[in-house]
Amino acid sequence: MTHTLHRQGPIDSFEHDYVVFSMSAKNYNEKNSNVALREFIKILSKYKVVNMGDMKTGGMYLVDQDKIINNVQDTSIVHAVFQDKEEVKKALREIKEADLGISVIVTGIVNEVQDICQEVGIERHTVEYSVGIRGKLSRLPEEELLEITTMCGHGMVSQHLARQMLLDMKRGKRSAREVGEILATPCVCGVFNPKRAQQLLEELAEVWCFDEF
């Protein structure tokens, strides 16, 4: 999986950003996998998630959590985003005990994820990295905005929306929390971290000037 690997920013901005998700493998364990995937997302929802979703149904800022859980399909990819490392550990311990027969992916700083796996008693199978962005880089927005938009790996969070939300914050029209949740809405997979977005925008609002818009 690659859609959660493109998050950008300094390492310390990921201290409270973990994505845990699962999917079945076509022609291998896809048939009737909705049962395991539904139990998986149900377990995750017990803990302190800041976002969750299923690419087939949407994220929790589009639909409620019960609808996400009840509509899981064999072809679903189910996700949850955590701020707290301890909550990730609790969720993974329960998932390990449930032994659902599906692969589990955790996105985060490699050393941090490795520590989690060791403490939970999981042997890490694979590490996947993003090698960056290729192409006409001049068309990309500023790095500060990429830190926000790349939290949606399918590119559904527009740089223009991020700019407008930053402008609304600076003008006092919206709170940082409201802006973070609005930005999470277009990310139908539910992998966008609105709490990290809130923090990044608060920091950005302190240094960006209006004439930069």
SERO-4910 file (N, C-alpha, C, O; in steps of 0.05 Angstrom, whole numbers):
BEGIN
 pado doro    nc1    nc2    nc3   cac1   cac2   cac3    cc1    cc2    cc3    oc1    oc2    oc3
  Met    A     17    -24      0      0      0      0     17     25      0     39     25     13
  Thr    A      9     45    -14     25     69    -16     11     95     -8     23    115     -5
  His    A    -15     94     -5    -30    120     -3    -26    134     24    -35    157     27
  Thr    A    -14    121     44     -8    135     69     22    141     72     30    151     93
  Leu    A     38    136     51     67    139     53     77    167     45    100    173     50
  His    A     60    183     34     69    208     22     68    232     41     73    255     32
  Arg    A     61    227     66     60    249     85     87    263     87    108    250     88
  Gln    A     87    289     87    111    305     87    113    322    112     92    329    124
  Gly    A    137    330    119    141    347    142    164    338    159    175    316    155
  Pro    A    173    354    178    195    347    196    186    323    214    162    320    219
  Ile    A    205    308    222    200    283    238    183    289    263    164    274    269
  Asp    A    189    311    277    174    317    301    144    322    297    129    321    315
  Ser    A    137    329    272    108    334    266     92    308    264     68    308    262
  Phe    A    107    285    264     93    259    262     92    244    289     85    220    290
  Glu    A    100    258    310    100    245    337     72    236    345     70    218    361
  His    A     52    248    334     24    241    341      8    235    316    -14    244    312
  Asp    A     20    218    299      7    211    274     12    182    266     34    176    257
  Tyr    A     -7    165    270     -5    137    263    -30    128    248    -53    134    257
  Val    A    -27    115    226    -49    104    211    -48     73    212    -27     61    206
  Val    A    -70     61    220    -71     32    222    -93     23    203   -116     33    204
  Phe    A    -87      5    184   -108     -3    165   -104    -31    155    -83    -44    160
  Ser    A   -124    -41    140   -123    -68    130   -140    -71    105   -158    -55    100
  Met    A   -133    -91     89   -148    -97     65   -143   -127     59   -124   -139     69
  Ser    A   -160   -138     43   -156   -166     35   -141   -167      8   -137   -146     -4
  Ala    A   -132   -190      0   -117   -194    -24   -134   -207    -45   -145   -229    -41
  Lys    A   -138   -194    -68   -155   -204    -90   -145   -232    -98   -121   -236   -102
  Asn    A   -163   -251   -102   -158   -278   -110   -142   -294    -89   -132   -316    -95
  Tyr    A   -141   -283    -65   -127   -298    -44   -145   -301    -19   -153   -323    -12
  Asn    A   -152   -279     -6   -170   -281     17   -192   -260     16   -204   -252     36
  Glu    A   -199   -251     -9   -219   -229    -11   -247   -239     -6   -263   -225      7
  Lys    A   -254   -263    -15   -281   -273    -12   -289   -276     17   -275   -289     33
  Asn    A   -311   -263     24   -322   -263     52   -303   -249     72   -306   -253     96
  Ser    A   -285   -233     62   -266   -220     80   -280   -197     95   -269   -186    114
  Asn    A   -304   -189     87   -318   -167    100   -322   -173    129   -323   -154    145
  Val    A   -325   -198    137   -329   -205    165   -304   -197    182   -307   -184    203
  Ala    A   -281   -205    172   -256   -199    186   -250   -169    186   -242   -157    206
  Leu    A   -255   -156    163   -250   -127    160   -268   -111    178   -261    -91    189
  Arg    A   -293   -120    180   -312   -106    198   -304   -109    227   -306    -89    242
  Glu    A   -295   -132    235   -286   -136    262   -261   -119    268   -257   -108    289
  Phe    A   -244   -118    248   -219   -102    250   -225    -73    255   -215    -61    274
  Ile    A   -243    -61    239   -249    -32    243   -265    -28    268   -264     -7    280
  Lys    A   -281    -48    276   -296    -46    301   -277    -45    325   -281    -30    344
  Ile    A   -256    -61    324   -236    -61    345   -222    -34    347   -220    -22    368
  Leu    A   -214    -24    324   -200      2    323   -218     25    335   -209     42    349
  Ser    A   -244     23    329   -262     44    337   -266     46    367   -276     65    378
  Lys    A   -258     25    381   -260     25    411   -240     44    424   -244     53    446
  Tyr    A   -219     51    409   -198     67    420   -199     95    410   -217    102    394
  Lys    A   -181    112    419   -183    141    413   -173    147    385   -150    155    382
  Val    A   -191    145    366   -183    151    338   -190    181    333   -209    192    344
  Val    A   -174    193    316   -180    221    307   -193    221    280   -203    242    271
  Asn    A   -192    198    266   -206    195    241   -207    165    235   -191    150    245
  Met    A   -227    157    220   -229    129    211   -247    129    186   -262    147    181
  Gly    A   -244    108    170   -261    107    147   -257     82    130   -240     65    137
  Asp    A   -272     80    110   -271     58     90   -274     71     63   -293     86     58
  Met    A   -255     66     45   -256     79     19   -282     74      4   -289     90    -14
  Lys    A   -297     53     11   -323     48     -2   -346     65      9   -365     70     -4
  Thr    A   -343     74     34   -365     88     48   -358    117     54   -375    134     52
  Gly    A   -333    122     61   -325    149     68   -312    150     96   -312    130    110
  Gly    A   -302    173    103   -290    177    129   -310    187    149   -333    194    142
  Met    A   -302    188    174   -320    195    196   -329    224    196   -347    232    211
  Tyr    A   -316    241    179   -326    269    177   -345    272    154   -355    294    148
  Leu    A   -351    249    140   -372    248    120   -396    232    130   -419    241    126
  Val    A   -391    210    143   -412    192    152   -405    184    181   -382    186    190
  Asp    A   -425    174    195   -419    166    223   -405    139    224   -405    124    205
  Gln    A   -393    134    247   -377    110    250   -393     84    247   -382     64    235
  Asp    A   -417     83    256   -434     59    253   -438     52    224   -438     29    216
  Lys    A   -442     73    207   -447     68    179   -421     57    166   -423     39    149
  Ile    A   -399     67    174   -373     57    163   -371     27    170   -364     11    152
  Ile    A   -375     20    195   -372     -8    204   -392    -26    191   -385    -48    181
  Asn    A   -417    -18    190   -438    -35    179   -437    -39    149   -450    -57    139
  Asn    A   -423    -22    135   -422    -23    105   -396    -34     94   -391    -32     70
  Val    A   -380    -46    112   -355    -58    102   -360    -80     82   -377    -97     87
  Gln    A   -345    -80     60   -348   -100     39   -322   -117     36   -302   -110     48
  Asp    A   -324   -137     20   -300   -154     15   -277   -137      3   -254   -142      8
  Thr    A   -284   -117    -13   -264   -101    -27   -257    -75    -12   -244    -57    -23
  Ser    A   -266    -73     13   -261    -49     28   -231    -47     36   -217    -67     38
  Ile    A   -223    -22     41   -197    -17     55   -205      0     79   -214     23     76
  Val    A   -201    -10    103   -210      3    127   -187     15    143   -166      2    146
  His    A   -191     39    152   -169     55    164   -178     68    190   -201     73    195
  Ala    A   -158     73    208   -162     91    231   -136    106    236   -114     96    232
  Val    A   -139    131    245   -116    148    251   -116    153    281   -136    160    293
  Phe    A    -92    151    292    -88    155    321    -68    177    326    -50    181    310
  Gln    A    -72    191    348    -52    210    358    -34    198    379    -10    205    381
  Asp    A    -44    179    394    -31    169    418    -19    142    412    -33    123    405
  Lys    A      7    140    416     22    115    412     11     93    429     10     69    421
  Glu    A      4     99    454     -6     79    472    -33     68    463    -38     44    467
  Glu    A    -49     84    450    -75     75    440    -70     56    416    -85     36    413
  Val    A    -49     61    400    -42     43    378    -35     16    389    -43     -5    379
  Lys    A    -19     16    410    -11     -9    423    -35    -25    433    -36    -49    428
  Lys    A    -53    -12    446    -77    -25    456    -93    -38    434   -102    -61    436
  Ala    A    -96    -22    412   -112    -32    390    -98    -56    377   -111    -76    370
  Leu    A    -72    -55    373    -58    -76    360    -57   -102    377    -57   -124    367
  Arg    A    -56    -98    403    -57   -122    421    -83   -137    417    -83   -161    415
  Glu    A   -105   -122    416   -131   -135    412   -133   -147    385   -145   -169    382
  Ile    A   -122   -134    365   -123   -145    337   -107   -171    336   -115   -190    323
  Lys    A    -84   -170    349    -67   -195    349    -82   -218    362    -82   -240    352
  Glu    A    -96   -213    384   -111   -233    398   -134   -243    381   -141   -267    382
  Ala    A   -146   -225    366   -169   -233    349   -161   -251    326   -177   -267    317
  Asp    A   -136   -249    317   -125   -267    296   -145   -269    273   -155   -291    267
  Leu    A   -149   -247    259   -170   -245    239   -162   -256    212   -179   -259    194
  Gly    A   -136   -262    208   -127   -273    182   -124   -253    160   -125   -260    136
  Ile    A   -121   -228    167   -117   -207    147    -91   -191    154    -83   -190    178
  Ser    A    -79   -180    134    -55   -164    138    -61   -138    151    -82   -126    146
  Val    A    -43   -128    168    -47   -102    182    -23    -85    176      0    -93    177
  Ile    A    -29    -60    168     -8    -41    161     -9    -18    181    -30     -8    188
  Val    A     15     -9    191     17     14    208     35     34    195     58     28    189
  Thr    A     26     58    190     42     79    179     51     98    201     35    107    217
  Gly    A     77    104    201     88    122    221    118    123    218    129    111    199
  Ile    A    132    137    235    161    137    235    170    109    240    161     96    259
  Val    A    188     99    224    196     70    224    205     61    252    196     40    261
  Asn    A    222     76    265    232     67    291    209     66    312    209     48    329
  Glu    A    191     85    310    168     85    328    150     61    324    141     48    343
  Val    A    145     55    299    128     32    292    141      6    300    128    -12    310
  Gln    A    168      5    296    183    -19    305    180    -23    335    177    -45    344
  Asp    A    183     -1    350    180     -3    379    152    -13    387    150    -30    405
  Ile    A    132     -4    373    105    -13    379    102    -43    374     91    -57    390
  Cys    A    113    -51    351    111    -80    344    125    -97    365    114   -118    373
  Gln    A    148    -89    374    163   -104    394    148   -106    420    146   -127    432
  Glu    A    136    -84    428    122    -84    454     96   -100    453     88   -112    473
  Val    A     84   -101    429     59   -116    426     64   -146    421     47   -162    424
  Gly    A     89   -152    412     96   -180    406     90   -187    377     83   -210    372
  Ile    A     92   -168    360     88   -173    331    114   -171    317    130   -153    321
  Glu    A    119   -191    299    144   -190    283    138   -175    257    121   -184    241
  Arg    A    151   -153    254    147   -137    230    155   -152    205    176   -164    204
  His    A    137   -152    185    142   -167    160    157   -151    139    175   -161    127
  Thr    A    148   -126    135    158   -110    112    159    -81    120    143    -72    137
  Val    A    177    -66    108    178    -37    111    176    -25     83    191    -34     65
  Glu    A    158     -6     79    155      7     53    160     37     57    150     49     75
  Tyr    A    175     48     38    182     76     39    171     90     14    168     78     -7
  Ser    A    166    116     17    161    133     -6    187    145    -15    202    155      2
  Val    A    193    145    -41    218    157    -50    214    186    -59    232    197    -71
  Gly    A    191    197    -53    187    226    -59    170    230    -84    159    211    -95
  Ile    A    169    255    -92    152    262   -115    169    267   -139    190    280   -138
  Arg    A    161    257   -162    175    260   -187    157    276   -207    132    276   -204
  Gly    A    169    289   -226    154    303   -246    159    333   -245    181    341   -237
  Lys    A    140    349   -254    143    378   -255    138    390   -228    115    398   -222
  Leu    A    158    390   -212    156    398   -184    148    428   -181    138    436   -160
  Ser    A    152    443   -201    146    472   -200    115    476   -197    106    498   -190
  Arg    A    100    456   -204     71    458   -202     60    452   -174     36    455   -168
  Leu    A     78    443   -157     70    436   -129     66    461   -113     79    482   -118
  Pro    A     48    460    -93     46    483    -74     70    485    -56     88    468    -57
  Glu    A     70    504    -39     92    508    -19     94    483     -1     74    469      3
  Glu    A    118    478      9    123    455     26    104    455     50     95    433     58
  Glu    A     99    478     61     82    480     84     54    470     79     41    457     95
  Leu    A     44    475     54     17    465     47     18    436     40     -1    421     45
  Leu    A     40    427     29     43    398     23     42    381     48     33    358     48
  Glu    A     52    392     70     50    378     96     21    372    103     16    352    117
  Ile    A      3    388     94    -25    385    100    -38    367     79    -52    348     85
  Thr    A    -35    374     53    -49    361     32    -40    332     28    -56    315     20
  Thr    A    -15    325     34     -5    298     30    -16    278     51    -11    254     49
  Met    A    -30    288     71    -42    270     90    -66    255     77    -75    235     88
  Cys    A    -75    265     55    -95    250     38    -79    238     15    -73    252     -4
  Gly    A    -72    213     16    -55    200     -4    -67    199    -31    -52    194    -51
  His    A    -93    203    -34   -105    202    -61   -109    230    -72   -121    234    -93
  Gly    A    -97    250    -58    -98    278    -69   -125    291    -69   -130    309    -86
  Met    A   -143    283    -51   -170    294    -51   -171    320    -35   -191    335    -37
  Val    A   -151    327    -19   -151    352     -4   -135    372    -20   -111    370    -23
  Ser    A   -149    391    -31   -137    411    -49   -120    431    -35   -125    439    -12
  Gln    A    -98    439    -48    -81    461    -37    -98    487    -35    -92    503    -18
  His    A   -117    490    -53   -133    515    -53   -151    515    -28   -156    536    -16
  Leu    A   -162    492    -21   -178    490      3   -161    495     28   -169    510     46
  Ala    A   -136    484     28   -118    489     50   -111    519     53   -110    529     75
  Arg    A   -107    532     31   -101    561     31   -125    576     43   -122    594     59
  Gln    A   -149    569     33   -173    584     42   -177    579     72   -185    598     86
  Met    A   -173    555     81   -176    550    110   -156    565    126   -163    575    148
  Leu    A   -132    567    117   -111    583    131   -119    613    131   -116    626    152
  Leu    A   -130    622    109   -138    650    108   -162    655    127   -163    675    141
  Asp    A   -181    636    128   -203    639    146   -194    639    175   -205    654    191
  Met    A   -174    623    181   -163    623    209   -150    650    215   -155    662    237
  Lys    A   -134    661    197   -121    686    201   -140    709    205   -135    728    219
  Arg    A   -163    707    191   -184    728    193   -203    724    216   -221    740    221
  Gly    A   -199    701    231   -216    696    254   -243    685    247   -262    686    263
  Lys    A   -247    676    222   -273    665    214   -278    637    223   -301    629    227
  Arg    A   -256    622    226   -259    594    235   -237    588    255   -215    599    255
  Ser    A   -243    569    273   -224    560    292   -205    539    279   -212    528    258
  Ala    A   -182    534    292   -163    515    282   -176    487    281   -172    471    263
  Arg    A   -192    480    302   -205    454    303   -224    451    280   -225    430    267
  Glu    A   -240    472    275   -260    471    253   -246    467    226   -255    452    209
  Val    A   -225    482    222   -210    480    197   -199    452    193   -200    441    171
  Gly    A   -187    440    214   -176    413    212   -198    393    203   -192    375    187
  Glu    A   -222    395    215   -243    377    208   -254    381    180   -261    362    166
  Ile    A   -255    406    171   -264    412    144   -244    400    124   -253    388    104
  Leu    A   -219    403    129   -199    391    111   -199    361    111   -192    349     90
  Ala    A   -208    349    132   -210    319    133   -233    309    117   -233    285    108
  Thr    A   -253    325    112   -278    316     99   -273    304     71   -284    283     65
  Pro    A   -258    317     53   -255    305     26   -239    279     25   -240    265      5
  Cys    A   -225    272     46   -209    248     47   -227    224     53   -231    217     77
  Val    A   -238    212     33   -258    191     37   -248    166     50   -263    151     62
  Cys    A   -221    161     49   -210    138     62   -209    141     92   -209    121    107
  Gly    A   -209    166    101   -207    171    130   -179    169    141   -175    163    164
  Val    A   -158    175    124   -130    173    134   -119    201    140    -97    203    150
  Phe    A   -134    222    134   -125    249    140   -126    253    170   -146    246    183
  Asn    A   -105    266    181   -104    271    210   -112    300    216    -95    318    213
  Pro    A   -136    305    224   -145    333    229   -131    346    252   -128    371    252
  Lys    A   -122    331    271   -107    342    294    -80    352    285    -71    373    294
  Arg    A    -66    336    269    -40    345    259    -44    369    241    -28    388    242
  Ala    A    -65    369    224    -71    392    207    -75    417    224    -66    439    217
  Gln    A    -90    414    246    -95    436    264    -69    448    274    -65    473    274
  Gln    A    -51    431    283    -26    440    294     -9    454    273      2    476    278
  Leu    A     -8    442    249      8    454    228     -3    481    219     13    500    214
  Leu    A    -29    484    218    -41    509    210    -38    530    231    -34    554    224
  Glu    A    -39    523    256    -35    542    277     -7    553    276     -2    578    279
  Glu    A     13    536    271     41    545    268     44    562    243     58    583    243
  Leu    A     31    554    221     33    568    196     20    596    197     30    615    186
  Ala    A     -2    598    211    -16    623    214      1    644    227     -4    668    223
  Glu    A     20    636    243     37    655    258     58    667    240     68    689    246
  Val    A     65    654    218     87    664    201     80    673    173     95    688    161
  Trp    A     57    664    163     49    671    136     35    699    137     20    705    155
  Cys    A     41    715    116     29    741    113      6    741     93      6    724     75
  Phe    A    -13    759     95    -35    759     77    -27    764     48    -39    753     30
  Asp    A     -6    779     44      2    785     16     13    760      2     18    761    -22
  Glu    A     18    739     17     27    714      5      4    699     -9      9    680    -24
  Phe    A    -20    709     -5    -43    696    -18    -49    711    -44    -68    703    -58
***
